[in-house]
Amino acid sequence: MLRHYVEAGAFSAERLIPVVAEIGEALVLKLAFDSGTPPSEATLADIADQAIPLARGLPTP
């Protein structure tokens, strides 16, 4: 998911550090564990569009 945003030019590859990738994965797993179902496409988009940029100190939409 994050590589897609790098390829699309949303942010540079240098910002894709391991801990940021772990944050996204952790959120996906936590949400799946809590609900018993995988997160929806909309929730995955929210993680990519809101949580990850916020973790990197980038502006969010």
N, C-alpha and C positions, 0 to 999 in steps of 0.2 A: 504494500500500500504506500509506504513512504518513498520507495524507489520510483513509483509512478509520479509522485509529486516532484521529485528531483528531475526526472526526465521531462516533465511538463514545464519545468522552469519556475515552479512555485517557490523553491528555495534551493540553495546550493548544496552539493553533495557534502561539503565540509560541515554543514550543520547536522548531517545525519550521523551523529555519534552513537556509539553502542547504547548508552544509557537512555537516549531518546527512543531508540527502537524498542528497548525493553519496556518503557512506559506504555507504548501502544499495545504491545503484546500482553502486558499485565492487565490493562483495562479490558481487553477482549476476553481474556480468560476469567477475570473476576466477574464480568457481566454474565458470561455463560454459566459459571459456577452458581452465581446467585439466582439466576432465573431457570436454570436447567435446560436452556435452549441457546443456540448461538445468537449473537447480536444481529439485529437487522442491518440491511444495507444502509439505512438512514443513520443508525447508531455508529456504524463503522465510519461513515462520512463525518459524523460529528467528532469522533476521536481524531481523525486525520485533519479536519479543518479547524478544530477548536483546542483540543487537549495538547496535541503535539506542538503546534506553534506556540501556545502559551508556555509550555515547558522549555522552549528554546528562546523565550523572550521576544517572539515575533508577533506582529499584529494579527489579530483574528478578525474574521468577517463580522 
